[in-house]
């Protein structure tokens, strides 16, 4: 079952809560990382949720944007 990217283009409701990066931005970071496309192909990242994408970024050694 594919994940739905519901966090795209939503304005923040609370002034002190940061806006999370979009899932598509996280997928782009994985695709651009060294070794990312080989370890995590697009067919796999399309099925990942936010926690999976963050774990993949950390395993590739990419600094996660807060």
C-alpha positions in Angstrom: 0.0 0.0 0.0 1.5 3.3 -1.0 1.8 6.2 1.5 -0.1 9.4 0.9 2.0 12.5 1.2 -0.4 14.6 3.3 2.2 17.0 4.6 2.8 18.7 1.2 1.9 22.4 1.1 0.2 22.6 4.5 0.7 25.9 6.3 1.8 25.6 9.9 -0.9 26.1 12.6 1.4 26.7 15.5 4.0 29.5 15.3 6.6 27.6 17.3 6.2 24.2 15.6 8.5 23.9 12.6 7.2 22.7 9.3 8.4 19.2 8.4 10.1 18.7 5.1 7.9 17.2 2.4 8.3 13.5 1.7 9.1 14.2 -1.9 12.1 16.3 -0.6 13.3 13.4 1.5 13.0 11.1 -1.5 15.0 13.5 -3.6 17.8 13.6 -0.9 18.0 9.8 -1.0 18.1 9.8 -4.8 20.9 12.4 -4.9 23.0 10.7 -2.1 26.0 8.7 -3.0 24.9 5.1 -3.2 21.3 6.1 -2.6 19.7 5.0 -5.9 21.4 1.6 -5.7 20.5 0.9 -2.0 17.0 2.5 -2.2 15.5 2.5 -5.6 12.5 4.7 -6.4 10.1 1.8 -6.3 11.2 1.2 -2.7 11.2 4.9 -1.5 7.7 5.4 -2.9 6.4 2.9 -0.4 8.3 4.3 2.6 6.8 6.5 5.3 8.6 9.5 6.9 10.3 7.3 9.6 11.6 4.9 6.9 12.9 7.8 4.8 14.7 9.3 7.7 16.3 6.0 8.6 17.4 5.6 5.0 19.0 9.1 5.0 20.8 8.3 8.2 22.1 5.0 6.9 23.5 6.8 3.9 25.2 9.4 6.1 23.1 12.3 4.8 22.4 15.1 7.3 18.6 15.1 8.0 17.1 18.6 7.5 15.1 19.7 10.5 
